[in-house]
């Protein structure tokens, strides 16, 4: 879902940027062409995908860490329970 939202925002922003730069055909011969440079579009797309990749990796790392924490908590609880049982047996 997040990727669709980001993609929509990216496409909307790209459209906004490209609509501000109008070609000579649309503005007439008396004004210079101000088309959106392809390298700028490429940079924007690259930044967008890097941001998306970073978000996905952060999300996956977060899930992995939560899983590890959950597993370690279970292990610790088990050890504490065993320790309590051993102390009860000794007393």
N, C-alpha and C positions, 0 to 999 in steps of 0.2 A: 504494500500500500504506500509506504513512504517513497519508494522509488517512482511510483506513478505520480505522486504529488510533486516530487522534485523534477521529474521529467516534464510535467505540465508547466511548472514554474519556469524551467529552463526554456521550453519552447515559447512561452509567453514573452519572456525577457528577450529572447532571440528575435522574435517577431517585432517587439518594440524597437529594438536596436536597428534592425534592418529597415523598418519603416521610417526611421529618422534620416537614413541615408538614401537619397533618391538618385536614380541614374539620370544621365543627360537626356535620355529619351523622354522621361517624364517631366523634366523641369525646363527643357528648352535648350537651344544651343548657346545662349548667351551666358549660361552659368556653368561652372566647372562641375564635373562629375564628383559625387561624394559617396561612392558605394562603400559598403562595409568591407574592409579588407578581409580576404579569406584567412590570413594568418590570425586575425583577431577572433574570427568565428572559431577557428581551430583551437586557439588558446582557451576560449570560453568553454568549448566542449570538453577539452582536456581537464580543466579545473572542475567542471561539473562532475565528470566521471571519477576523478580522484576524490572529490568530496563524498560521492556516493560509495565508492570503495572503502574509504575510511570509515564511513558510518556503518557499513555492513561488517567490516572487520571488528570494529568496536562492539557492535551488537553481539557478534559471535563470541568474542573474548569474554564479554560480560556473562553470557550464558554458560560458557565453559567454567569461568571462575565461580559462578553460583553453584554449579554442579559439584565442583571440587570442594567448596566450602560445606555444602550439604553432606557430602560423603564423609568428610573429616569430622563433622559434628556427630554424625551417626557413630563413627568409630570411637570418638571420645566418650559418647554416652555409654556405649557398650563397655569400654574399659572402666569407666566410673562404676557402672553397675556390677561388673565382675569384682572390682576392688571392694565395694560395699559387701558383696556376698562373702568374699574371703574374710573380711573383718568380722562379719557376723559368725562365721564358722569358728574363728579363733576365739571369740569371746564366750 
